[in-house]
Structures are given as structure tokens and as C-alpha cells.
Amino acid sequence: MQKHQATLSSFHFRRSTTDGIIQVLNEGSYVMAEYSERTGLVKWQRVVLATQREIVEKWLRERYPMQLAKAANN
């Protein structure tokens, strides 16, 4: 558990727009990845250790679950 906290503490998370994109930034405020709440996919922009990727992706999916599109015919 302590290893997970250390990994997450080196990243910052910020909602970039109203369309459900969450940016993952490192300590230097570089965009490392973007997570889409609509699709549940994480697009990595920079190289990150596989163990760090897994921890960050799991955290994102737990905190920002995929949002199902609302039906157009309400």
C-alpha cells in the first residue's frame, strides 16, 4: 500500500475540459497521460514504468468510472 501512495504522490490529476478528459501530470506539470471518462481509456503521452502505469490506471478507473452516454431519445 505504501508503494501505491508513493507512486500516486508523484502525479497530479486535473479535469481539462467538460467532455470528461482527466489529465495526468507529473511533478513538473508535464502531461503524462489523458484519461477519458466516456471510453475508460488512458492514452499515455510519455514513458512511465509499467508498475506506475498500472497503479495510475487503476486509480483513475476507481475515482472516475466510465460514464455511459445518456440516451438521446428521452
N, C-alpha and C positions, 0 to 999 in steps of 0.2 A: 504494500500500500504506500509506503514512504517513497518508493521509486516512482510511482504514478504521480504523486504530488510534485516531486522534483521536476518531472517532465512537463506537467501542466503549468507549473510556475514559470517556465521559460517561454511560454506563449501567451498571447493576449487574443481575445476574441471580440469581434466587432461586427454588428449588423451594418452592412454597407449600403443597402437600398431597401426599398419597401417590397421588392419582389422575392424576398426570402433568401438572400445570399448572406452568409456569415463568413467574414474574413478571418483567417488565422494569421496572426502577425508574430514575429519573433521579438526578442528583447530590443532589437534595433529598429523596430517598427516596419520591417520589410514584410510584404505579403508573402506568406509561405504557401497558403492554400486558400481555396474558396469552397464552402460547403453550401449546397442548395437544399433548402427545406422542401422544395417541390419534388425533387428527384431522389434526395437522400444520397447523392454522390459527392465525393470530395475530389476536387481537382488540385493536385499539388503543383506548385509553380517552381519550387526549389527542392534540392536533395535533402532528405531527412532520414535519419536512421529508421529502419523498419519497425523497431520496437516503439519508437516515439510516434510513428505514423499510426500504429495500431491503437495506442493509448489515446491519441488525439481524436481519431475517427470514432472510437467507441464513446468517448466523452461527448462529442458533437451529436451523435445519434441519440444518446440518452437525454441530453439537455434540449435539443432542438429536433424532436421527432418529425418525420416526414409528414407534411401537410397534404391531405388529399384534396384535390381540386373540388370546389363546390359545383354541384350540378347546375348547368346553365338554364335548365327548364324548371324553375321553382314556382 
